Amino acid sequence: MQVSVTFKNIEPSERLKSFVQEKLSKFDKFFNGPAEANVILSTEKFRSIVEVSLSGDRLVINGKEETEDIHSAVDLVVDKLEKQIKKNKQKIKDHHRSGARRSPKSTE
């Protein structure tokens, strides 16, 4: 997965960037083809904000979290994105199953 990390009002650190890449690497198993993640890490006064946009397999998923700690915000947004991906994949799977159960309409 290709991950691009942008820092706003926060000192860029390689450690934080690698932490985000490590957390997002678990989404590779959900995507068949190439996937892309755009991450924006920012701070405003006492809040840390993490915004993530994942795209791949004709699917675009966005998530945003605000907490006092940047690491916990990353964890929360990753959980939120995982939930959205699983929900979407299950919806696609259920749609394909229901199509197979239908009997063809007969023309009389």
N, C-alpha and C positions, 0 to 999 in steps of 0.2 A: 504494500500500500504506500502510495506517495503522500507524505504528510508535509504540509507547509505551515509553519508556526509564525505568527505575527505578534509582536509585543507592543502594547500601547501603554504609555505612562508607567512602565515597569522596566527595570534593568534586564536586558536579555542575558540569559545564562544557558550554557550548554547543558547543564544538569537538569534544568526544568524542561528544556526542549526534548532531551532524551527520555525524561519521565513521561511526557505526553506521547511521544512516539511509541514507547513501550506499552502504554495503556491502550492506544488505538490499534496496535498490531494484532490484538485478539479478534478484530473485526474481519481480518483476511479470510477466516474460515466461512464467513457468511456470504462473501462475494465470489462468484465464479470467475469473472474477468478482472481486469485492472480496476482498482478503486482509488479514490482521491479524497483526502481530508484537508480541509482548510480550518485552522485553529487560530482564534484571536484571544490572547491573554491580555487583560487590562486591569487596572486598578483605578478606583475613584474613591477618594477619601479613605474610608476604612473597609470598603468592599473590594473583593477580588471577583472579576467577572471572566467566565470562560464561555466562548461561543464556538461551536463546532458545526461544520457543514460537511457531511459525508455524501459522496456520489459514486455510484457504480451500479451495474446491472439494471440500467434504466430506473434507478431509484435514487432520490435525493432526500436526505434526512438531516434535519437541523435540531440543535439542542443548545440551550443556554442555561447557565447556573450562576448564582451570585452567593458567595459566602465570605466569611472573614479570612479564610485560609485558601490560598490558590490550589494547594494539593487536594483538599477536600472538594473544591469546586470541580476539579478535573475528574475525580472519582464519581461524583454525583452525575455529571453530564455524560460520562461513559455508561453508567447504569441506565440513564434515561435513553440514550441512543440504542443500547442493546435491547431494551424493552420494545422500542419502536421497530427495530429491524425484525425481531422475532415475531411481532404482531403482523407485520407486513408479509413476511415469508409464510406464516400460517394462513393468512387470508388468501394468498396465491395458491397454496396447497389445497385448501378447502374448496376453492373455486374450481380447480382442475378435477377434484374428486366428484363434485356434484355434477359436472358435465358428463362424466363417464357413466353415472348411474341413470341418467335420463334415457328413456326409450325413445327411438325415433318416431316422429309423428307419422301415422299412416294416412294416406290419401285415398279416400273411398269415393 
